[in-house]
Amino acid sequence: MKSPTLTVVSVVGFCLFLCLPVAFAGSSSNGHHYGRTVSVKISPGACTVQVGQSQQFAAAISGTNNTAINWLVNGILGGNSTLGTISSSGMYGAPSAVPPSQVAVTAQSNAQSTASASATVSITPPPPISVSISPTSASLQVGQSSQFSATVSGTSNTGVAWLVNGILGGSFAVGTISSSGMY
C-alpha cells in the first residue's frame, strides 16, 4: 500500500507544503478496503433439500483481507425455524415443514455488506412411506403357519406392527401373528 507523497517547495521566506495522492489501493490492518472491489461467490448456486435435511454451502471472498462471511436466509442473519437455519460455517438446515416458496441463502461480506452472493434453495417434502409384504396371500389349513415379511421404504424407521383383520397381533378367532410376522 502506498501512502500520499509530501512535497515541500521553498520560496524565499515562504514555504508551501503539497500533499499529492499517489495510486492508493489496498487494505488497512482493520480490514477496510480502499479502491478495491470486494466480491463474494457461493456454491452451490441452487439446490433441493428435503424437509429436516441439511446442505453445506461454501463462500469465496476476494478484494479484502477480511474474509469473514455473514450467512443469511431470506435476509435474516442465521435464518429461522420457518425458512431454515444456517450456521456460521454455511451449513443450512431445512425447516420441518415446506415453506410457501423457495428460500435464498446469502453469503454476505463482513467487510462490505453490499458485497454478497445468493443461492436458491427449493425445499421438498420427504418421500411417502410405503410398506409391502411378502407373500401377498397364503392358503393355509387349520393349524398351519406362514412366515410373512415386510419391506418399508421412505423412512429410516423400518419397524412394523402386524395386524390380522385389523386386530393388532390377531386373535384366536382369526389367527395370531407374531411381531416377527409369523402367522
Biotite code that builds the C-alpha atoms (Angstrom):
import biotite.structure as struc

atoms = struc.array([
    struc.Atom([0.000, 0.000, 0.000], chain_id="A", res_id=1, res_name="MET", atom_name="CA", element="C"),
    struc.Atom([1.429, 3.372, -0.970], chain_id="A", res_id=2, res_name="LYS", atom_name="CA", element="C"),
    struc.Atom([0.825, 6.455, 1.116], chain_id="A", res_id=3, res_name="SER", atom_name="CA", element="C"),
    struc.Atom([0.466, 10.050, -0.108], chain_id="A", res_id=4, res_name="PRO", atom_name="CA", element="C"),
    struc.Atom([3.667, 11.855, -1.112], chain_id="A", res_id=5, res_name="THR", atom_name="CA", element="C"),
    struc.Atom([4.632, 15.010, 0.767], chain_id="A", res_id=6, res_name="LEU", atom_name="CA", element="C"),
    struc.Atom([6.492, 17.608, -1.266], chain_id="A", res_id=7, res_name="THR", atom_name="CA", element="C"),
    struc.Atom([7.996, 20.781, 0.217], chain_id="A", res_id=8, res_name="VAL", atom_name="CA", element="C"),
    struc.Atom([8.584, 23.745, -2.063], chain_id="A", res_id=9, res_name="VAL", atom_name="CA", element="C"),
    struc.Atom([10.551, 26.607, -0.583], chain_id="A", res_id=10, res_name="SER", atom_name="CA", element="C"),
    struc.Atom([10.484, 30.115, -1.988], chain_id="A", res_id=11, res_name="VAL", atom_name="CA", element="C"),
    struc.Atom([12.490, 32.808, -0.205], chain_id="A", res_id=12, res_name="VAL", atom_name="CA", element="C"),
    struc.Atom([10.747, 33.251, 3.136], chain_id="A", res_id=13, res_name="GLY", atom_name="CA", element="C"),
    struc.Atom([7.722, 31.210, 2.109], chain_id="A", res_id=14, res_name="PHE", atom_name="CA", element="C"),
    struc.Atom([7.192, 27.505, 2.474], chain_id="A", res_id=15, res_name="CYS", atom_name="CA", element="C"),
    struc.Atom([4.451, 25.612, 0.646], chain_id="A", res_id=16, res_name="LEU", atom_name="CA", element="C"),
    struc.Atom([3.555, 22.027, 1.517], chain_id="A", res_id=17, res_name="PHE", atom_name="CA", element="C"),
    struc.Atom([1.883, 19.928, -1.140], chain_id="A", res_id=18, res_name="LEU", atom_name="CA", element="C"),
    struc.Atom([0.285, 16.627, -0.346], chain_id="A", res_id=19, res_name="CYS", atom_name="CA", element="C"),
    struc.Atom([-0.146, 14.744, -3.584], chain_id="A", res_id=20, res_name="LEU", atom_name="CA", element="C"),
    struc.Atom([-2.014, 11.447, -3.611], chain_id="A", res_id=21, res_name="PRO", atom_name="CA", element="C"),
    struc.Atom([-0.242, 8.561, -5.259], chain_id="A", res_id=22, res_name="VAL", atom_name="CA", element="C"),
    struc.Atom([-2.049, 5.471, -6.562], chain_id="A", res_id=23, res_name="ALA", atom_name="CA", element="C"),
    struc.Atom([-3.589, 4.260, -3.331], chain_id="A", res_id=24, res_name="PHE", atom_name="CA", element="C"),
    struc.Atom([-5.276, 0.897, -3.359], chain_id="A", res_id=25, res_name="ALA", atom_name="CA", element="C"),
    struc.Atom([-5.212, -1.766, -0.735], chain_id="A", res_id=26, res_name="GLY", atom_name="CA", element="C"),
    struc.Atom([-6.461, -2.681, 2.693], chain_id="A", res_id=27, res_name="SER", atom_name="CA", element="C"),
    struc.Atom([-5.674, -1.373, 6.107], chain_id="A", res_id=28, res_name="SER", atom_name="CA", element="C"),
    struc.Atom([-4.952, -3.606, 9.058], chain_id="A", res_id=29, res_name="SER", atom_name="CA", element="C"),
    struc.Atom([-8.543, -3.222, 10.265], chain_id="A", res_id=30, res_name="ASN", atom_name="CA", element="C"),
    struc.Atom([-9.985, -4.809, 7.103], chain_id="A", res_id=31, res_name="GLY", atom_name="CA", element="C"),
    struc.Atom([-11.137, -1.630, 5.373], chain_id="A", res_id=32, res_name="HIS", atom_name="CA", element="C"),
    struc.Atom([-10.645, -1.753, 1.640], chain_id="A", res_id=33, res_name="HIS", atom_name="CA", element="C"),
    struc.Atom([-9.605, 1.186, -0.494], chain_id="A", res_id=34, res_name="TYR", atom_name="CA", element="C"),
    struc.Atom([-10.149, 1.281, -4.228], chain_id="A", res_id=35, res_name="GLY", atom_name="CA", element="C"),
    struc.Atom([-10.696, -2.474, -4.473], chain_id="A", res_id=36, res_name="ARG", atom_name="CA", element="C"),
    struc.Atom([-13.886, -4.275, -5.340], chain_id="A", res_id=37, res_name="THR", atom_name="CA", element="C"),
    struc.Atom([-14.993, -6.861, -2.819], chain_id="A", res_id=38, res_name="VAL", atom_name="CA", element="C"),
    struc.Atom([-16.739, -9.840, -4.398], chain_id="A", res_id=39, res_name="SER", atom_name="CA", element="C"),
    struc.Atom([-18.384, -12.951, -2.997], chain_id="A", res_id=40, res_name="VAL", atom_name="CA", element="C"),
    struc.Atom([-19.139, -16.268, -4.701], chain_id="A", res_id=41, res_name="LYS", atom_name="CA", element="C"),
    struc.Atom([-21.350, -19.010, -3.261], chain_id="A", res_id=42, res_name="ILE", atom_name="CA", element="C"),
    struc.Atom([-21.640, -22.682, -4.097], chain_id="A", res_id=43, res_name="SER", atom_name="CA", element="C"),
    struc.Atom([-23.763, -24.498, -4.855], chain_id="A", res_id=44, res_name="PRO", atom_name="CA", element="C"),
    struc.Atom([-25.738, -21.799, -6.663], chain_id="A", res_id=45, res_name="GLY", atom_name="CA", element="C"),
    struc.Atom([-29.003, -23.753, -6.386], chain_id="A", res_id=46, res_name="ALA", atom_name="CA", element="C"),
    struc.Atom([-30.084, -26.975, -4.709], chain_id="A", res_id=47, res_name="CYS", atom_name="CA", element="C"),
    struc.Atom([-33.037, -29.005, -3.491], chain_id="A", res_id=48, res_name="THR", atom_name="CA", element="C"),
    struc.Atom([-33.225, -30.101, 0.142], chain_id="A", res_id=49, res_name="VAL", atom_name="CA", element="C"),
    struc.Atom([-35.840, -32.298, 1.819], chain_id="A", res_id=50, res_name="GLN", atom_name="CA", element="C"),
    struc.Atom([-37.528, -31.002, 4.967], chain_id="A", res_id=51, res_name="VAL", atom_name="CA", element="C"),
    struc.Atom([-35.390, -31.668, 8.017], chain_id="A", res_id=52, res_name="GLY", atom_name="CA", element="C"),
    struc.Atom([-32.250, -32.346, 5.947], chain_id="A", res_id=53, res_name="GLN", atom_name="CA", element="C"),
    struc.Atom([-29.142, -30.189, 5.526], chain_id="A", res_id=54, res_name="SER", atom_name="CA", element="C"),
    struc.Atom([-26.908, -28.756, 2.798], chain_id="A", res_id=55, res_name="GLN", atom_name="CA", element="C"),
    struc.Atom([-23.365, -27.393, 3.131], chain_id="A", res_id=56, res_name="GLN", atom_name="CA", element="C"),
    struc.Atom([-22.674, -24.086, 1.366], chain_id="A", res_id=57, res_name="PHE", atom_name="CA", element="C"),
    struc.Atom([-19.260, -22.575, 0.690], chain_id="A", res_id=58, res_name="ALA", atom_name="CA", element="C"),
    struc.Atom([-18.349, -18.953, 0.024], chain_id="A", res_id=59, res_name="ALA", atom_name="CA", element="C"),
    struc.Atom([-15.246, -17.428, -1.538], chain_id="A", res_id=60, res_name="ALA", atom_name="CA", element="C"),
    struc.Atom([-14.467, -13.761, -0.962], chain_id="A", res_id=61, res_name="ILE", atom_name="CA", element="C"),
    struc.Atom([-11.935, -11.609, -2.767], chain_id="A", res_id=62, res_name="SER", atom_name="CA", element="C"),
    struc.Atom([-10.847, -7.976, -2.709], chain_id="A", res_id=63, res_name="GLY", atom_name="CA", element="C"),
    struc.Atom([-10.315, -7.715, 1.049], chain_id="A", res_id=64, res_name="THR", atom_name="CA", element="C"),
    struc.Atom([-8.204, -9.235, 3.784], chain_id="A", res_id=65, res_name="ASN", atom_name="CA", element="C"),
    struc.Atom([-11.337, -9.629, 5.922], chain_id="A", res_id=66, res_name="ASN", atom_name="CA", element="C"),
    struc.Atom([-12.777, -12.897, 4.617], chain_id="A", res_id=67, res_name="THR", atom_name="CA", element="C"),
    struc.Atom([-15.435, -13.229, 7.327], chain_id="A", res_id=68, res_name="ALA", atom_name="CA", element="C"),
    struc.Atom([-18.878, -14.132, 5.975], chain_id="A", res_id=69, res_name="ILE", atom_name="CA", element="C"),
    struc.Atom([-22.330, -13.427, 7.387], chain_id="A", res_id=70, res_name="ASN", atom_name="CA", element="C"),
    struc.Atom([-24.833, -16.140, 6.405], chain_id="A", res_id=71, res_name="TRP", atom_name="CA", element="C"),
    struc.Atom([-28.478, -15.166, 5.870], chain_id="A", res_id=72, res_name="LEU", atom_name="CA", element="C"),
    struc.Atom([-31.683, -16.966, 4.872], chain_id="A", res_id=73, res_name="VAL", atom_name="CA", element="C"),
    struc.Atom([-34.166, -14.666, 3.078], chain_id="A", res_id=74, res_name="ASN", atom_name="CA", element="C"),
    struc.Atom([-32.287, -11.698, 4.564], chain_id="A", res_id=75, res_name="GLY", atom_name="CA", element="C"),
    struc.Atom([-32.392, -12.994, 8.154], chain_id="A", res_id=76, res_name="ILE", atom_name="CA", element="C"),
    struc.Atom([-28.984, -13.483, 9.770], chain_id="A", res_id=77, res_name="LEU", atom_name="CA", element="C"),
    struc.Atom([-28.773, -17.171, 10.709], chain_id="A", res_id=78, res_name="GLY", atom_name="CA", element="C"),
    struc.Atom([-32.292, -17.846, 9.356], chain_id="A", res_id=79, res_name="GLY", atom_name="CA", element="C"),
    struc.Atom([-35.200, -19.097, 11.479], chain_id="A", res_id=80, res_name="ASN", atom_name="CA", element="C"),
    struc.Atom([-37.337, -22.194, 12.075], chain_id="A", res_id=81, res_name="SER", atom_name="CA", element="C"),
    struc.Atom([-39.825, -21.320, 9.288], chain_id="A", res_id=82, res_name="THR", atom_name="CA", element="C"),
    struc.Atom([-37.293, -20.770, 6.479], chain_id="A", res_id=83, res_name="LEU", atom_name="CA", element="C"),
    struc.Atom([-34.429, -22.908, 7.744], chain_id="A", res_id=84, res_name="GLY", atom_name="CA", element="C"),
    struc.Atom([-31.316, -22.013, 9.678], chain_id="A", res_id=85, res_name="THR", atom_name="CA", element="C"),
    struc.Atom([-27.696, -21.569, 8.637], chain_id="A", res_id=86, res_name="ILE", atom_name="CA", element="C"),
    struc.Atom([-24.590, -21.826, 10.786], chain_id="A", res_id=87, res_name="SER", atom_name="CA", element="C"),
    struc.Atom([-21.544, -19.564, 10.710], chain_id="A", res_id=88, res_name="SER", atom_name="CA", element="C"),
    struc.Atom([-19.793, -22.293, 8.697], chain_id="A", res_id=89, res_name="SER", atom_name="CA", element="C"),
    struc.Atom([-22.500, -22.317, 5.965], chain_id="A", res_id=90, res_name="GLY", atom_name="CA", element="C"),
    struc.Atom([-24.406, -25.464, 6.997], chain_id="A", res_id=91, res_name="MET", atom_name="CA", element="C"),
    struc.Atom([-28.068, -24.925, 6.042], chain_id="A", res_id=92, res_name="TYR", atom_name="CA", element="C"),
    struc.Atom([-30.744, -26.899, 7.910], chain_id="A", res_id=93, res_name="GLY", atom_name="CA", element="C"),
    struc.Atom([-34.118, -27.091, 6.170], chain_id="A", res_id=94, res_name="ALA", atom_name="CA", element="C"),
    struc.Atom([-37.250, -26.441, 8.249], chain_id="A", res_id=95, res_name="PRO", atom_name="CA", element="C"),
    struc.Atom([-39.527, -29.260, 9.399], chain_id="A", res_id=96, res_name="SER", atom_name="CA", element="C"),
    struc.Atom([-42.313, -28.106, 7.044], chain_id="A", res_id=97, res_name="ALA", atom_name="CA", element="C"),
    struc.Atom([-42.164, -26.936, 3.427], chain_id="A", res_id=98, res_name="VAL", atom_name="CA", element="C"),
    struc.Atom([-42.264, -23.105, 3.311], chain_id="A", res_id=99, res_name="PRO", atom_name="CA", element="C"),
    struc.Atom([-44.605, -21.403, 0.810], chain_id="A", res_id=100, res_name="PRO", atom_name="CA", element="C"),
    struc.Atom([-41.787, -20.672, -1.663], chain_id="A", res_id=101, res_name="SER", atom_name="CA", element="C"),
    struc.Atom([-38.101, -21.156, -2.364], chain_id="A", res_id=102, res_name="GLN", atom_name="CA", element="C"),
    struc.Atom([-35.644, -19.555, 0.028], chain_id="A", res_id=103, res_name="VAL", atom_name="CA", element="C"),
    struc.Atom([-32.463, -17.620, -0.681], chain_id="A", res_id=104, res_name="ALA", atom_name="CA", element="C"),
    struc.Atom([-29.269, -18.441, 1.192], chain_id="A", res_id=105, res_name="VAL", atom_name="CA", element="C"),
    struc.Atom([-26.933, -15.431, 1.085], chain_id="A", res_id=106, res_name="THR", atom_name="CA", element="C"),
    struc.Atom([-23.234, -15.153, 1.859], chain_id="A", res_id=107, res_name="ALA", atom_name="CA", element="C"),
    struc.Atom([-22.502, -11.531, 2.727], chain_id="A", res_id=108, res_name="GLN", atom_name="CA", element="C"),
    struc.Atom([-19.054, -9.968, 3.164], chain_id="A", res_id=109, res_name="SER", atom_name="CA", element="C"),
    struc.Atom([-18.404, -8.841, 6.715], chain_id="A", res_id=110, res_name="ASN", atom_name="CA", element="C"),
    struc.Atom([-16.038, -6.170, 5.329], chain_id="A", res_id=111, res_name="ALA", atom_name="CA", element="C"),
    struc.Atom([-18.575, -4.721, 2.869], chain_id="A", res_id=112, res_name="GLN", atom_name="CA", element="C"),
    struc.Atom([-22.244, -5.566, 3.386], chain_id="A", res_id=113, res_name="SER", atom_name="CA", element="C"),
    struc.Atom([-23.117, -4.664, -0.216], chain_id="A", res_id=114, res_name="THR", atom_name="CA", element="C"),
    struc.Atom([-20.887, -7.500, -1.458], chain_id="A", res_id=115, res_name="ALA", atom_name="CA", element="C"),
    struc.Atom([-22.891, -10.732, -1.393], chain_id="A", res_id=116, res_name="SER", atom_name="CA", element="C"),
    struc.Atom([-23.936, -13.769, -3.391], chain_id="A", res_id=117, res_name="ALA", atom_name="CA", element="C"),
    struc.Atom([-27.115, -15.835, -3.095], chain_id="A", res_id=118, res_name="SER", atom_name="CA", element="C"),
    struc.Atom([-28.206, -19.389, -3.811], chain_id="A", res_id=119, res_name="ALA", atom_name="CA", element="C"),
    struc.Atom([-31.756, -20.626, -4.350], chain_id="A", res_id=120, res_name="THR", atom_name="CA", element="C"),
    struc.Atom([-32.954, -23.497, -2.170], chain_id="A", res_id=121, res_name="VAL", atom_name="CA", element="C"),
    struc.Atom([-36.070, -25.500, -3.043], chain_id="A", res_id=122, res_name="SER", atom_name="CA", element="C"),
    struc.Atom([-37.426, -27.412, -0.066], chain_id="A", res_id=123, res_name="ILE", atom_name="CA", element="C"),
    struc.Atom([-39.351, -30.582, -0.789], chain_id="A", res_id=124, res_name="THR", atom_name="CA", element="C"),
    struc.Atom([-41.436, -32.878, 1.390], chain_id="A", res_id=125, res_name="PRO", atom_name="CA", element="C"),
    struc.Atom([-39.997, -36.260, 2.298], chain_id="A", res_id=126, res_name="PRO", atom_name="CA", element="C"),
    struc.Atom([-40.879, -39.188, 0.048], chain_id="A", res_id=127, res_name="PRO", atom_name="CA", element="C"),
    struc.Atom([-44.046, -41.050, 1.007], chain_id="A", res_id=128, res_name="PRO", atom_name="CA", element="C"),
    struc.Atom([-43.641, -44.028, 3.299], chain_id="A", res_id=129, res_name="ILE", atom_name="CA", element="C"),
    struc.Atom([-44.628, -47.312, 1.698], chain_id="A", res_id=130, res_name="SER", atom_name="CA", element="C"),
    struc.Atom([-44.924, -50.846, 3.049], chain_id="A", res_id=131, res_name="VAL", atom_name="CA", element="C"),
    struc.Atom([-45.026, -54.036, 1.034], chain_id="A", res_id=132, res_name="SER", atom_name="CA", element="C"),
    struc.Atom([-45.458, -57.565, 2.373], chain_id="A", res_id=133, res_name="ILE", atom_name="CA", element="C"),
    struc.Atom([-44.479, -60.939, 1.065], chain_id="A", res_id=134, res_name="SER", atom_name="CA", element="C"),
    struc.Atom([-46.191, -63.199, 0.344], chain_id="A", res_id=135, res_name="PRO", atom_name="CA", element="C"),
    struc.Atom([-49.217, -61.093, -0.548], chain_id="A", res_id=136, res_name="THR", atom_name="CA", element="C"),
    struc.Atom([-51.569, -64.040, 0.097], chain_id="A", res_id=137, res_name="SER", atom_name="CA", element="C"),
    struc.Atom([-51.380, -67.510, 1.608], chain_id="A", res_id=138, res_name="ALA", atom_name="CA", element="C"),
    struc.Atom([-53.749, -70.512, 1.681], chain_id="A", res_id=139, res_name="SER", atom_name="CA", element="C"),
    struc.Atom([-53.408, -72.445, 4.931], chain_id="A", res_id=140, res_name="LEU", atom_name="CA", element="C"),
    struc.Atom([-55.036, -75.457, 6.543], chain_id="A", res_id=141, res_name="GLN", atom_name="CA", element="C"),
    struc.Atom([-56.215, -75.155, 10.147], chain_id="A", res_id=142, res_name="VAL", atom_name="CA", element="C"),
    struc.Atom([-53.152, -75.267, 12.416], chain_id="A", res_id=143, res_name="GLY", atom_name="CA", element="C"),
    struc.Atom([-50.634, -74.394, 9.679], chain_id="A", res_id=144, res_name="GLN", atom_name="CA", element="C"),
    struc.Atom([-48.434, -71.294, 9.803], chain_id="A", res_id=145, res_name="SER", atom_name="CA", element="C"),
    struc.Atom([-46.772, -68.998, 7.317], chain_id="A", res_id=146, res_name="SER", atom_name="CA", element="C"),
    struc.Atom([-43.918, -66.502, 7.632], chain_id="A", res_id=147, res_name="GLN", atom_name="CA", element="C"),
    struc.Atom([-44.619, -63.007, 6.307], chain_id="A", res_id=148, res_name="PHE", atom_name="CA", element="C"),
    struc.Atom([-42.008, -60.297, 5.787], chain_id="A", res_id=149, res_name="SER", atom_name="CA", element="C"),
    struc.Atom([-42.418, -56.562, 5.381], chain_id="A", res_id=150, res_name="ALA", atom_name="CA", element="C"),
    struc.Atom([-40.311, -54.058, 3.455], chain_id="A", res_id=151, res_name="THR", atom_name="CA", element="C"),
    struc.Atom([-40.588, -50.405, 4.480], chain_id="A", res_id=152, res_name="VAL", atom_name="CA", element="C"),
    struc.Atom([-39.263, -47.581, 2.285], chain_id="A", res_id=153, res_name="SER", atom_name="CA", element="C"),
    struc.Atom([-39.241, -43.786, 2.531], chain_id="A", res_id=154, res_name="GLY", atom_name="CA", element="C"),
    struc.Atom([-38.123, -43.687, 6.175], chain_id="A", res_id=155, res_name="THR", atom_name="CA", element="C"),
    struc.Atom([-35.276, -44.816, 8.378], chain_id="A", res_id=156, res_name="SER", atom_name="CA", element="C"),
    struc.Atom([-37.794, -46.351, 10.817], chain_id="A", res_id=157, res_name="ASN", atom_name="CA", element="C"),
    struc.Atom([-38.456, -49.751, 9.258], chain_id="A", res_id=158, res_name="THR", atom_name="CA", element="C"),
    struc.Atom([-40.410, -51.225, 12.176], chain_id="A", res_id=159, res_name="GLY", atom_name="CA", element="C"),
    struc.Atom([-43.910, -52.577, 11.505], chain_id="A", res_id=160, res_name="VAL", atom_name="CA", element="C"),
    struc.Atom([-46.908, -53.649, 13.552], chain_id="A", res_id=161, res_name="ALA", atom_name="CA", element="C"),
    struc.Atom([-48.633, -56.821, 12.360], chain_id="A", res_id=162, res_name="TRP", atom_name="CA", element="C"),
    struc.Atom([-52.449, -56.957, 12.262], chain_id="A", res_id=163, res_name="LEU", atom_name="CA", element="C"),
    struc.Atom([-54.880, -59.683, 11.248], chain_id="A", res_id=164, res_name="VAL", atom_name="CA", element="C"),
    struc.Atom([-58.256, -58.371, 10.027], chain_id="A", res_id=165, res_name="ASN", atom_name="CA", element="C"),
    struc.Atom([-57.429, -55.029, 11.694], chain_id="A", res_id=166, res_name="GLY", atom_name="CA", element="C"),
    struc.Atom([-56.582, -56.601, 15.062], chain_id="A", res_id=167, res_name="ILE", atom_name="CA", element="C"),
    struc.Atom([-53.055, -55.940, 16.362], chain_id="A", res_id=168, res_name="LEU", atom_name="CA", element="C"),
    struc.Atom([-51.394, -59.350, 16.779], chain_id="A", res_id=169, res_name="GLY", atom_name="CA", element="C"),
    struc.Atom([-54.586, -61.067, 15.629], chain_id="A", res_id=170, res_name="GLY", atom_name="CA", element="C"),
    struc.Atom([-56.858, -63.221, 17.807], chain_id="A", res_id=171, res_name="SER", atom_name="CA", element="C"),
    struc.Atom([-57.777, -66.873, 18.290], chain_id="A", res_id=172, res_name="PHE", atom_name="CA", element="C"),
    struc.Atom([-60.843, -66.365, 16.066], chain_id="A", res_id=173, res_name="ALA", atom_name="CA", element="C"),
    struc.Atom([-58.902, -65.027, 13.027], chain_id="A", res_id=174, res_name="VAL", atom_name="CA", element="C"),
    struc.Atom([-55.420, -66.354, 13.786], chain_id="A", res_id=175, res_name="GLY", atom_name="CA", element="C"),
    struc.Atom([-52.489, -64.732, 15.528], chain_id="A", res_id=176, res_name="THR", atom_name="CA", element="C"),
    struc.Atom([-49.338, -63.163, 14.151], chain_id="A", res_id=177, res_name="ILE", atom_name="CA", element="C"),
    struc.Atom([-46.073, -62.560, 15.996], chain_id="A", res_id=178, res_name="SER", atom_name="CA", element="C"),
    struc.Atom([-44.007, -59.362, 15.988], chain_id="A", res_id=179, res_name="SER", atom_name="CA", element="C"),
    struc.Atom([-41.664, -61.095, 13.515], chain_id="A", res_id=180, res_name="SER", atom_name="CA", element="C"),
    struc.Atom([-44.528, -61.806, 11.045], chain_id="A", res_id=181, res_name="GLY", atom_name="CA", element="C"),
    struc.Atom([-45.148, -65.496, 11.805], chain_id="A", res_id=182, res_name="MET", atom_name="CA", element="C"),
    struc.Atom([-48.865, -66.208, 11.256], chain_id="A", res_id=183, res_name="TYR", atom_name="CA", element="C"),
])
